[in-house]
């Protein structure tokens, strides 16, 4: 199954209320069996500047649909998001090409 990188960039002026944060976490946990890695991004400040999710999906369209339905995206708390196919190179030398 192809692997895709989803990059979500926050607008620094957006606050994320706790109920929305909980909805975001639940949405990502539903993906956990497909996740290669993921987490919040930071520029060293107190608040996240975005999120990165690398996960397996059957197609680019499926990955884009998942990203578009992410609760923070739907709530307008994400300034920009992108989805790209990605090759994976691991520390042990394992390589998974794009596609």
Long-range contacts (C-beta under 8 A, 24 or more apart in sequence): 1-56, 1-57, 1-58, 2-56, 2-57, 2-58, 2-59, 2-60, 2-85, 2-98, 2-99, 3-36, 3-54, 3-55, 3-56, 3-85, 3-86, 3-87, 3-88, 3-96, 3-98, 4-54, 4-55, 4-56, 4-57, 4-60, 4-63, 4-83, 4-84, 4-85, 4-86, 5-52, 5-53, 5-54, 5-83, 5-84, 5-85, 5-86, 6-51, 6-52, 6-53, 6-54, 6-55, 6-63, 6-66, 6-67, 6-81, 6-82, 6-83, 7-50, 7-51, 7-52, 7-81, 7-82, 7-83, 7-84, 8-50, 8-51, 8-52, 8-53, 8-67, 8-70, 8-72, 8-73, 8-78, 8-80, 8-81, 9-49, 9-50, 9-78, 9-79, 9-80, 9-81, 10-47, 10-48, 10-49, 10-50, 10-77, 10-78, 10-79, 11-77, 11-78, 11-79, 12-47, 12-49, 14-76, 14-77, 14-79, 16-72, 16-77, 20-71, 20-72, 20-75, 20-77, 23-71, 24-70, 24-71, 24-72, 27-69, 27-70, 27-71, 28-53, 28-70, 31-55, 31-66, 36-88, 50-78, 54-86, 54-88, 60-85
